[in-house]
Amino acid sequence: MSNLHAQLYAYLVGQVDDTLQYLSQVLTERTFDFAHVDHAAEMLRNALLTAEDRYVEAGEKTK
């Protein structure tokens, strides 16, 4: 696995873990609703977009 792929993997795993912790917290607090689902989806969407941006940026640096 290349260093870039390892970094992106670690970043994504961290973001997924943060999202899971967030969901666990709102479930424990019994405050879970559609706004929380939307926020969790946004957290994951942002993680994917950030990873994609980093991947594209790294590719442009090697050209």
LOTI-980822 format. One record per residue: residue number from 1; x, y negated, z of N, C-alpha, C in turn; residue in one letter. Coordinates in Angstrom, 1 decimal, padded with zeros to 4 digits. Each point is the difference from the previous one (the first is absolute). Layout:
# LOTI-980822
<titor n="NUM" n_u="X" n_v="Y" n_w="Z" ca_u="X" ca_v="Y" ca_w="Z" c_u="X" c_v="Y" c_w="Z" res="A"/>
...
***
This chain:
# LOTI-980822
<titor n="1" n_u="000.8" n_v="001.2" n_w="000.0" ca_u="-000.8" ca_v="-001.2" ca_w="000.0" c_u="000.9" c_v="-001.2" c_w="000.0" res="M"/>
<titor n="2" n_u="-000.3" n_v="-001.0" n_w="-000.9" ca_u="000.8" ca_v="-001.2" ca_w="000.0" c_u="-000.2" c_v="-000.8" c_w="001.2" res="S"/>
<titor n="3" n_u="000.9" n_v="-000.9" n_w="000.2" ca_u="-000.1" ca_v="-000.9" ca_w="001.2" c_u="-001.3" c_v="-000.9" c_w="-000.1" res="N"/>
<titor n="4" n_u="-000.3" n_v="-000.5" n_w="-001.2" ca_u="-001.2" ca_v="-000.8" ca_w="-000.2" c_u="-001.3" c_v="000.8" c_w="000.3" res="L"/>
<titor n="5" n_u="000.0" n_v="001.3" n_w="-000.5" ca_u="-001.2" ca_v="000.8" ca_w="000.3" c_u="-000.1" c_v="000.3" c_w="001.5" res="H"/>
<titor n="6" n_u="001.1" n_v="000.2" n_w="000.7" ca_u="000.0" ca_v="000.3" ca_w="001.4" c_u="-000.5" c_v="-001.2" c_w="000.8" res="A"/>
<titor n="7" n_u="000.4" n_v="-001.2" n_w="-000.4" ca_u="-000.4" ca_v="-001.2" ca_w="000.6" c_u="-001.5" c_v="-000.3" c_w="-000.2" res="Q"/>
<titor n="8" n_u="-000.5" n_v="000.3" n_w="-001.2" ca_u="-001.4" ca_v="-000.2" ca_w="-000.3" c_u="-000.8" c_v="001.0" c_w="000.7" res="L"/>
<titor n="9" n_u="000.4" n_v="001.2" n_w="000.1" ca_u="-000.7" ca_v="001.1" ca_w="000.8" c_u="-000.1" c_v="-000.4" c_w="001.4" res="Y"/>
<titor n="10" n_u="001.1" n_v="-000.5" n_w="000.6" ca_u="000.0" ca_v="-000.3" ca_w="001.4" c_u="-000.9" c_v="-001.2" c_w="000.3" res="A"/>
<titor n="11" n_u="000.0" n_v="-001.0" n_w="-001.0" ca_u="-000.9" ca_v="-001.1" ca_w="000.2" c_u="-001.5" c_v="000.4" c_w="-000.1" res="Y"/>
<titor n="12" n_u="-000.3" n_v="000.8" n_w="-000.9" ca_u="-001.4" ca_v="000.5" ca_w="-000.2" c_u="-000.4" c_v="000.8" c_w="001.2" res="L"/>
<titor n="13" n_u="000.8" n_v="000.9" n_w="000.5" ca_u="-000.3" ca_v="000.8" ca_w="001.2" c_u="-000.3" c_v="-000.9" c_w="001.2" res="V"/>
<titor n="14" n_u="000.9" n_v="-001.0" n_w="000.1" ca_u="-000.2" ca_v="-000.9" ca_w="001.1" c_u="-001.4" c_v="-000.8" c_w="-000.1" res="G"/>
<titor n="15" n_u="-000.3" n_v="-000.4" n_w="-001.2" ca_u="-001.3" ca_v="-000.7" ca_w="-000.2" c_u="-001.2" c_v="000.9" c_w="000.3" res="Q"/>
<titor n="16" n_u="000.1" n_v="001.2" n_w="-000.5" ca_u="-001.1" ca_v="001.0" ca_w="000.2" c_u="-000.1" c_v="000.2" c_w="001.5" res="V"/>
<titor n="17" n_u="001.1" n_v="000.2" n_w="000.7" ca_u="000.0" ca_v="000.2" ca_w="001.5" c_u="-000.7" c_v="-001.2" c_w="000.7" res="D"/>
<titor n="18" n_u="000.4" n_v="-001.2" n_w="-000.4" ca_u="-000.6" ca_v="-001.2" ca_w="000.6" c_u="-001.5" c_v="000.0" c_w="-000.3" res="D"/>
<titor n="19" n_u="-000.5" n_v="000.4" n_w="-001.2" ca_u="-001.4" ca_v="000.0" ca_w="-000.3" c_u="-000.7" c_v="001.0" c_w="000.9" res="T"/>
<titor n="20" n_u="000.6" n_v="001.2" n_w="000.1" ca_u="-000.6" ca_v="001.0" ca_w="000.8" c_u="-000.1" c_v="-000.4" c_w="001.5" res="L"/>
<titor n="21" n_u="001.0" n_v="-000.7" n_w="000.5" ca_u="000.0" ca_v="-000.5" ca_w="001.4" c_u="-001.1" c_v="-001.0" c_w="000.1" res="Q"/>
<titor n="22" n_u="-000.2" n_v="-000.9" n_w="-001.0" ca_u="-001.0" ca_v="-001.0" ca_w="000.1" c_u="-001.4" c_v="000.7" c_w="000.0" res="Y"/>
<titor n="23" n_u="-000.2" n_v="001.0" n_w="-000.8" ca_u="-001.3" ca_v="000.7" ca_w="000.0" c_u="-000.3" c_v="000.7" c_w="001.3" res="L"/>
<titor n="24" n_u="001.1" n_v="000.7" n_w="000.5" ca_u="-000.1" ca_v="000.6" ca_w="001.3" c_u="-000.4" c_v="-000.9" c_w="001.1" res="S"/>
<titor n="25" n_u="000.6" n_v="-001.2" n_w="000.0" ca_u="-000.3" ca_v="-001.0" ca_w="001.0" c_u="-001.5" c_v="-000.5" c_w="-000.1" res="Q"/>
<titor n="26" n_u="-000.5" n_v="-000.3" n_w="-001.2" ca_u="-001.4" ca_v="-000.4" ca_w="-000.1" c_u="-000.9" c_v="001.1" c_w="000.4" res="V"/>
<titor n="27" n_u="000.3" n_v="001.2" n_w="-000.3" ca_u="-000.8" ca_v="001.1" ca_w="000.3" c_u="-000.1" c_v="000.2" c_w="001.6" res="L"/>
<titor n="28" n_u="001.2" n_v="-000.1" n_w="000.6" ca_u="000.1" ca_v="000.1" ca_w="001.4" c_u="-000.8" c_v="-001.1" c_w="000.7" res="T"/>
<titor n="29" n_u="000.1" n_v="-001.2" n_w="-000.5" ca_u="-000.7" ca_v="-001.1" ca_w="000.6" c_u="-001.5" c_v="000.0" c_w="-000.4" res="E"/>
<titor n="30" n_u="-000.4" n_v="000.9" n_w="-000.9" ca_u="-001.4" ca_v="000.1" ca_w="-000.5" c_u="-000.4" c_v="-001.3" c_w="-000.6" res="R"/>
<titor n="31" n_u="000.9" n_v="-000.6" n_w="-000.7" ca_u="-000.4" ca_v="-001.3" ca_w="-000.8" c_u="000.1" c_v="000.3" c_w="-001.5" res="T"/>
<titor n="32" n_u="000.0" n_v="001.2" n_w="-000.4" ca_u="000.1" ca_v="000.4" ca_w="-001.4" c_u="-001.2" c_v="-000.4" c_w="-000.8" res="F"/>
<titor n="33" n_u="000.2" n_v="-000.7" n_w="-001.1" ca_u="-001.1" ca_v="-000.4" ca_w="-000.9" c_u="000.5" c_v="-000.1" c_w="-001.4" res="D"/>
<titor n="34" n_u="-000.8" n_v="-000.5" n_w="-000.9" ca_u="000.4" ca_v="-000.1" ca_w="-001.4" c_u="001.1" c_v="-001.0" c_w="-000.2" res="F"/>
<titor n="35" n_u="000.1" n_v="-001.0" n_w="000.8" ca_u="001.0" ca_v="-001.0" ca_w="-000.1" c_u="001.4" c_v="000.6" c_w="000.3" res="A"/>
<titor n="36" n_u="000.0" n_v="001.0" n_w="001.0" ca_u="001.2" ca_v="000.7" ca_w="000.3" c_u="000.5" c_v="000.9" c_w="-001.1" res="H"/>
<titor n="37" n_u="-001.0" n_v="000.6" n_w="-000.6" ca_u="000.3" ca_v="000.9" ca_w="-001.2" c_u="000.6" c_v="-000.8" c_w="-001.1" res="V"/>
<titor n="38" n_u="-000.6" n_v="-001.2" n_w="-000.2" ca_u="000.5" ca_v="-000.9" ca_w="-001.1" c_u="001.4" c_v="-000.4" c_w="000.4" res="D"/>
<titor n="39" n_u="000.3" n_v="-000.4" n_w="001.2" ca_u="001.3" ca_v="-000.4" ca_w="000.4" c_u="001.0" c_v="001.1" c_w="-000.1" res="H"/>
<titor n="40" n_u="-000.3" n_v="001.2" n_w="000.3" ca_u="000.9" ca_v="001.2" ca_w="-000.1" c_u="000.3" c_v="000.2" c_w="-001.5" res="A"/>
<titor n="41" n_u="-001.0" n_v="-000.1" n_w="-000.9" ca_u="000.2" ca_v="000.1" ca_w="-001.4" c_u="000.9" c_v="-001.1" c_w="-000.5" res="A"/>
<titor n="42" n_u="-000.2" n_v="-001.2" n_w="000.5" ca_u="000.9" ca_v="-001.1" ca_w="-000.4" c_u="001.4" c_v="000.2" c_w="000.4" res="E"/>
<titor n="43" n_u="000.2" n_v="000.6" n_w="001.2" ca_u="001.4" ca_v="000.3" ca_w="000.5" c_u="000.7" c_v="001.0" c_w="-001.0" res="M"/>
<titor n="44" n_u="-000.8" n_v="001.0" n_w="-000.3" ca_u="000.6" ca_v="001.0" ca_w="-000.9" c_u="000.3" c_v="-000.5" c_w="-001.4" res="L"/>
<titor n="45" n_u="-001.0" n_v="-000.8" n_w="-000.5" ca_u="000.1" ca_v="-000.6" ca_w="-001.3" c_u="001.3" c_v="-000.9" c_w="-000.1" res="R"/>
<titor n="46" n_u="000.1" n_v="-000.8" n_w="001.0" ca_u="001.2" ca_v="-000.9" ca_w="000.1" c_u="001.3" c_v="000.8" c_w="000.1" res="N"/>
<titor n="47" n_u="000.0" n_v="001.1" n_w="000.7" ca_u="001.2" ca_v="000.8" ca_w="000.1" c_u="000.4" c_v="000.5" c_w="-001.4" res="A"/>
<titor n="48" n_u="-001.0" n_v="000.5" n_w="-000.7" ca_u="000.3" ca_v="000.5" ca_w="-001.4" c_u="000.4" c_v="-001.1" c_w="-000.9" res="L"/>
<titor n="49" n_u="-000.6" n_v="-001.1" n_w="000.0" ca_u="000.4" ca_v="-001.1" ca_w="-000.8" c_u="001.4" c_v="-000.5" c_w="000.3" res="L"/>
<titor n="50" n_u="000.3" n_v="-000.1" n_w="001.3" ca_u="001.4" ca_v="-000.4" ca_w="000.4" c_u="001.0" c_v="001.0" c_w="-000.5" res="T"/>
<titor n="51" n_u="-000.3" n_v="001.3" n_w="000.2" ca_u="001.0" ca_v="001.1" ca_w="-000.5" c_u="000.2" c_v="-000.1" c_w="-001.5" res="A"/>
<titor n="52" n_u="-001.1" n_v="-000.2" n_w="-000.7" ca_u="000.1" ca_v="-000.2" ca_w="-001.4" c_u="000.8" c_v="-001.2" c_w="-000.4" res="E"/>
<titor n="53" n_u="-000.2" n_v="-001.1" n_w="000.6" ca_u="000.8" ca_v="-001.2" ca_w="-000.3" c_u="001.5" c_v="000.2" c_w="000.3" res="D"/>
<titor n="54" n_u="000.3" n_v="000.7" n_w="001.1" ca_u="001.4" ca_v="000.3" ca_w="000.3" c_u="000.6" c_v="000.9" c_w="-001.0" res="R"/>
<titor n="55" n_u="-000.8" n_v="001.0" n_w="-000.5" ca_u="000.5" ca_v="001.0" ca_w="-001.0" c_u="000.3" c_v="-000.8" c_w="-001.3" res="Y"/>
<titor n="56" n_u="-000.9" n_v="-000.8" n_w="-000.4" ca_u="000.1" ca_v="-000.7" ca_w="-001.3" c_u="001.2" c_v="-001.0" c_w="000.1" res="V"/>
<titor n="57" n_u="000.1" n_v="-000.7" n_w="001.2" ca_u="001.1" ca_v="-000.9" ca_w="000.2" c_u="001.4" c_v="000.7" c_w="-000.1" res="E"/>
<titor n="58" n_u="000.0" n_v="001.1" n_w="000.6" ca_u="001.3" ca_v="000.8" ca_w="000.0" c_u="000.3" c_v="000.4" c_w="-001.4" res="A"/>
<titor n="59" n_u="-001.0" n_v="000.4" n_w="-000.8" ca_u="000.3" ca_v="000.4" ca_w="-001.3" c_u="000.5" c_v="-001.2" c_w="-000.9" res="G"/>
<titor n="60" n_u="-000.5" n_v="-001.2" n_w="000.3" ca_u="000.4" ca_v="-001.1" ca_w="-000.8" c_u="001.4" c_v="-000.4" c_w="000.4" res="E"/>
<titor n="61" n_u="000.4" n_v="000.2" n_w="001.2" ca_u="001.4" ca_v="-000.3" ca_w="000.4" c_u="001.0" c_v="000.9" c_w="-000.7" res="K"/>
<titor n="62" n_u="-000.4" n_v="001.2" n_w="-000.4" ca_u="000.9" ca_v="001.0" ca_w="-000.6" c_u="000.2" c_v="-000.2" c_w="-001.5" res="T"/>
<titor n="63" n_u="-000.8" n_v="-000.9" n_w="-000.6" ca_u="000.0" ca_v="-000.2" ca_w="-001.4" c_u="001.2" c_v="-000.9" c_w="-000.4" res="K"/>
***
